[in-house]
Amino acid sequence: MMEKIAEMKGLTKSFGDLKVLQGVDLDLYKGENLVVLGKSGSGKSVLIKILVGLLKKDEGSVMVMGKEISELKLKELNALRLKIGFSFQNSALYDSMTVRENMEFPLVRNVKNLTRKEIDTKIEGLLDSVGLPQSINQMPSELSGGQKKRIGIARTLILNPQIMLYDEPTAGLDPITCVEINTLITQVREEYNTSSIVITHDLTCAKATGDRVAVLLDGQFKAVGEFSEVFENATDERIKSFYDYNFIQ
Ligand SMILES: Nc1ncnc2c1ncn2[C@@H]1O[C@H](COP(=O)(O)OP(=O)(O)OP(=O)(O)O)[C@@H](O)[C@H]1O
């Protein structure tokens, strides 16, 4: 039996009259890449925010690494968040800092008593992993969108997260760079032993990176499984049209 690293059961969340999540059940297994698909406004970001305790759920349970998120005190929540890496859509690099400084920032802030050599070894190792060792002294403005994305992922990995959350990792990138980022996401899982949730609208990304995909429709996961199970045998018209729409694009 595969071990779960996160588990949501019967999760609901509304904003006023707007029912966004209406009974979400979802497991993330240790070591898997799980893709969450859903159209714009379906509640993917709300789900992730509840998972990391940035938003409060209405009902249901959200367990992460064995802990019920809503029961944690702020200090415990912050400690848990350090084990979760969030790769933002816009890479979220600090424009006034070099790549090295960007990478160093979360490390020195959260890990005390590191030597200069330990910090440099860590940064250089991660830049090697993402294929950009030569960018160490560059400014973010000198990097392409794909390179920024890679540096953002490297920076997220610097605290050795157990769970990686990728928010639209291929948004705004050309098709070749998308393939490179998809490859990097699967490589990160192998090299750093992470479990990941990848939020995307991009079915090519979903197919390339997902061990399983989960489709969020009307506030629930209507289909969860391998890409081929979910799409190639889909009977639900909306799941079929999601597939057709993506590939017509
Ligand atoms: N803090 C909030 N207050 C009120 N409404 C919110 C809040 N956060 C999200 N919503 C609403 O919840 C719905 C789901 O939003 P969410 O950002 O999760 O969508 P999404 O699936 O991530 O969309 P996209 O793919 O466009 O990023 C939207 O209608 C949004 O307006």
PDBQT file of the ligand as one rigid body, heavy atoms in Angstrom, charges set to zero:
ROOT
HETATM    1  N1  LIG A 301     -10.096  35.325  -1.067  1.00  0.00    +0.000 N 
HETATM    2  C1  LIG A 301     -11.133  35.211  -1.906  1.00  0.00    +0.000 A 
HETATM    3  N2  LIG A 301     -12.274  35.899  -1.695  1.00  0.00    +0.000 NA
HETATM    4  C2  LIG A 301     -13.338  35.768  -2.504  1.00  0.00    +0.000 A 
HETATM    5  N3  LIG A 301     -13.368  34.958  -3.588  1.00  0.00    +0.000 NA
HETATM    6  C3  LIG A 301     -12.264  34.261  -3.865  1.00  0.00    +0.000 A 
HETATM    7  C4  LIG A 301     -11.094  34.347  -3.048  1.00  0.00    +0.000 A 
HETATM    8  N4  LIG A 301     -10.142  33.518  -3.565  1.00  0.00    +0.000 NA
HETATM    9  C5  LIG A 301     -10.697  32.949  -4.654  1.00  0.00    +0.000 A 
HETATM   10  N5  LIG A 301     -11.953  33.370  -4.843  1.00  0.00    +0.000 N 
HETATM   11  C6  LIG A 301     -12.877  32.937  -5.913  1.00  0.00    +0.000 C 
HETATM   12  O1  LIG A 301     -12.878  31.515  -5.941  1.00  0.00    +0.000 OA
HETATM   13  C7  LIG A 301     -12.956  31.032  -7.284  1.00  0.00    +0.000 C 
HETATM   14  C8  LIG A 301     -11.811  30.070  -7.541  1.00  0.00    +0.000 C 
HETATM   15  O2  LIG A 301     -10.594  30.809  -7.581  1.00  0.00    +0.000 OA
HETATM   16  P1  LIG A 301      -9.172  30.130  -7.849  1.00  0.00    +0.000 P 
HETATM   17  O3  LIG A 301      -8.159  31.250  -7.796  1.00  0.00    +0.000 OA
HETATM   18  O4  LIG A 301      -8.953  28.996  -6.947  1.00  0.00    +0.000 OA
HETATM   19  O5  LIG A 301      -9.316  29.609  -9.360  1.00  0.00    +0.000 OA
HETATM   20  P2  LIG A 301      -8.254  28.802 -10.234  1.00  0.00    +0.000 P 
HETATM   21  O6  LIG A 301      -8.850  27.485 -10.581  1.00  0.00    +0.000 OA
HETATM   22  O7  LIG A 301      -6.929  28.786  -9.546  1.00  0.00    +0.000 OA
HETATM   23  O8  LIG A 301      -8.197  29.735 -11.526  1.00  0.00    +0.000 OA
HETATM   24  P3  LIG A 301      -6.991  30.123 -12.522  1.00  0.00    +0.000 P 
HETATM   25  O9  LIG A 301      -6.709  28.906 -13.337  1.00  0.00    +0.000 OA
HETATM   26  O10 LIG A 301      -7.588  31.215 -13.339  1.00  0.00    +0.000 OA
HETATM   27  O11 LIG A 301      -5.830  30.573 -11.676  1.00  0.00    +0.000 OA
HETATM   28  C9  LIG A 301     -12.956  32.283  -8.180  1.00  0.00    +0.000 C 
HETATM   29  O12 LIG A 301     -14.271  32.551  -8.556  1.00  0.00    +0.000 OA
HETATM   30  C10 LIG A 301     -12.396  33.367  -7.290  1.00  0.00    +0.000 C 
HETATM   31  O13 LIG A 301     -12.920  34.627  -7.636  1.00  0.00    +0.000 OA
ENDROOT
TORSDOF 0
